[in-house]
Amino acid sequence: MIWYCQRFSELSTQTLYHLLKLRCDVFVVEQNCPYPELDGLDMLPETRHLFAIRDNTIVAYARLLAKDDSYEGYSSIGRVVVASQYRKEKIGHTLIDQAIKETFAIWPSTNIKIGAQFHLKKVYQSHGFEVVSEPYMEDGIEHCLMTLAY
């Protein structure tokens, strides 16, 4: 498995297509959640797209956002997804570790805030995140805000 962390302008059109397809397949179709997946944040100058490729297939992805682009005073990790056929391999934990490492490397001394799906809060807690909000509904799915200090 090879990891990449690229700006929007560095993504090939083929890679971009496969990243967006993975996100739509999981967040819109699999989770039956029609929402504006393309939200304008992908193309921001500082946004990074972290993804892993194995056997010419994108197996995992996360979007890394600069300080203040999603949450005031925080960088952020979002759109965290593993292709369904690879989930039993626990790649999600590796993805979260990589996303934290890259985010702190790109934006040092900036804490991270995420809007996590509530049923995954223990996964994020196992990586050091702390719940900082009551549960709330977003796009029909229960979420909570979580932070990780630098």
Residue pairs with C-beta under 8 A, 6 or more apart in sequence:
1 52
1 53
1 54
1 59
1 91
2 52
2 53
2 54
3 50
3 51
3 52
3 98
4 49
4 50
4 51
4 52
4 53
5 48
5 49
5 50
5 64
5 102
5 106
6 48
6 49
7 45
7 46
7 47
7 48
7 49
8 16
8 42
8 43
8 44
8 47
8 49
11 19
11 49
15 51
15 58
18 58
19 49
19 51
19 58
19 61
20 37
20 38
22 58
22 61
22 81
22 83
23 37
23 61
23 79
23 81
24 37
26 81
26 83
26 84
27 33
27 35
27 37
27 79
27 81
28 34
28 35
28 37
30 84
31 141
33 139
33 140
33 141
35 139
41 47
41 63
41 65
41 69
41 70
42 49
42 63
44 65
44 66
44 69
46 65
46 66
46 69
46 106
47 63
47 64
47 65
47 66
47 69
48 63
48 64
48 102
48 106
49 61
49 63
49 64
50 61
50 62
50 63
50 64
50 95
50 98
50 99
50 102
51 58
51 60
51 61
51 62
52 58
52 59
52 60
52 61
52 91
52 94
52 95
52 98
53 59
54 86
57 83
58 83
59 82
59 83
59 86
59 91
60 81
60 82
60 83
60 86
60 91
60 92
60 94
60 95
61 79
61 80
61 81
61 95
62 77
62 78
62 79
62 80
62 81
62 95
62 96
62 98
62 99
63 77
63 78
63 79
64 75
64 76
64 77
64 99
64 102
64 103
64 106
65 75
65 76
65 77
65 78
66 75
66 106
66 107
67 73
67 74
67 75
67 107
67 110
68 74
69 75
69 76
70 76
70 78
70 113
71 113
73 111
74 110
74 111
74 112
74 113
74 147
75 103
75 106
75 107
75 110
75 111
75 112
75 113
76 112
76 113
76 114
77 96
77 99
77 100
77 103
77 112
77 114
78 114
78 115
80 92
80 95
80 96
80 99
82 91
82 92
82 95
92 123
93 123
93 126
93 127
96 123
96 124
96 127
97 127
100 112
100 127
100 128
100 148
103 110
103 112
104 110
104 112
104 150
108 150
109 150
110 150
111 147
111 148
111 149
111 150
112 129
112 147
112 148
112 150
113 132
113 145
113 146
113 147
114 124
114 129
114 145
114 146
114 147
114 148
115 138
115 143
115 144
115 145
115 146
116 124
116 129
116 143
116 144
116 145
116 146
117 141
117 142
117 143
118 135
118 141
118 142
118 143
118 144
119 142
121 129
121 131
121 144
121 146
124 146
125 131
125 146
127 148
128 148
129 146
129 147
129 148
130 146
130 147
130 148
131 144
131 145
131 146
132 144
132 145
132 146
132 147
133 144
133 145
134 144
135 142
135 143
135 144
136 142
136 143
136 144
137 143
